Every structure is written in C-alpha cells, then in structure tokens.
Amino acid sequence: MALRSKNLPGIGTKYEFKTDKGDTVAIFFTTTGVIQMYTLQKGCKTPSAAEMTPGEARRLGNILTGAIIEADQESVEIAFSALADLRVTIHTFYIPEAIIGKTIEDLQIRAKTGATVVAVSRHDHNIINPAPSFVFEVGDAVLVIGESDQINKFESEIMVE
C-alpha cells in the first residue's frame, strides 16, 4: 500500500493509495480549504466522492485511527482503541434549581459519583476547569466527564429537582 502525493498547481494536493484489494482511495486538500475524498472500487470505472470541511475530515481521521465518537443528544462517548478500549463519556446538563447557590465541593460531585465537572457555560462565557469553590447560578450549563456509569450516577444523584 504505497502512498503517493502530488501537488496540483491551482487546485491543491492529492494523496492516493491502493488497498490490498485493489481499491483506490484519493484525498484532495484544495487551496480553498475544502477536502474531497474519492474511492474507486477495483473493476469500476466511476469513483464515489465525498466533500468535507476540515472539521469533518478531522472527525473522519479520528474514526479511522480508533478515536470513535458516538453522540447521543447531549452526550458524547469516545473510545480509544489504543488505550485498552478506554471509553469516556462527556455530557452536558442544565443546572436544576435544587443546586443553585451550591458549590462543586458542597455537592461532593467527584466523591459521590466519580464524575468531574470540566467546564461551565454561563451567560455566553465558558469557565474551564472550575475550582471546587465554584458556585452554580441560574442558567448554568455544565460539561461533565467520566465513565458512562459515573455520568448516570451524576444525573441521578446530583441533578435531582
């Protein structure tokens, strides 16, 4: 599986390789920032094409390298095959009235659930890695990370009305 690259003046750069089955995969990084992917199955005359933004291309790269992302509403689960099948869930929640005015430390979030609050969105401003003394306010949205069961425990024990 040899990878060939070619600079195409005025267009961009083309990367191409053949799979062991004889299929051809080509990726074009255009000068306009658009990324195009073409596949041509062995024996076919017409390629299939997909056009992606740089962000979409990075997502495809993550999938192909084993960082699998599964989204479900406000939750994303990421699996890292290179790290003994480590699976991490990231979930967003809107703070219920019952915990407004309380701190992360008051709620003992990590001790009770194992989950960690990694960010809070407040009035179009993000607070990354809030301190244990951080006080929740009306309208706050939190980003919590942990294993799936830790996120479920956070939801059932901390996010109560």
URLIN-V910543 format. One record per run of one state. SS is the DSSP state (alpha for helix, beta for strand, coil for the rest). FROM is the first residue (numbers start at 1). TO is the last residue. If there is no record, write none. Layout:
SS & FROM & TO
SS & FROM & TO
This chain:
coil & 1 & 2
beta & 3 & 8
coil & 9 & 11
beta & 12 & 18
coil & 19 & 23
beta & 24 & 30
coil & 31 & 34
beta & 35 & 40
coil & 41 & 47
beta & 48 & 52
coil & 53 & 53
alpha & 54 & 64
coil & 65 & 66
beta & 67 & 72
coil & 73 & 74
beta & 75 & 80
alpha & 81 & 83
coil & 84 & 85
beta & 86 & 94
coil & 95 & 96
alpha & 97 & 99
coil & 100 & 102
beta & 103 & 103
alpha & 104 & 107
coil & 108 & 108
alpha & 109 & 113
coil & 114 & 115
beta & 116 & 122
coil & 123 & 124
beta & 125 & 128
coil & 129 & 134
beta & 135 & 135
coil & 136 & 140
beta & 141 & 146
coil & 147 & 147
alpha & 148 & 157
coil & 158 & 161
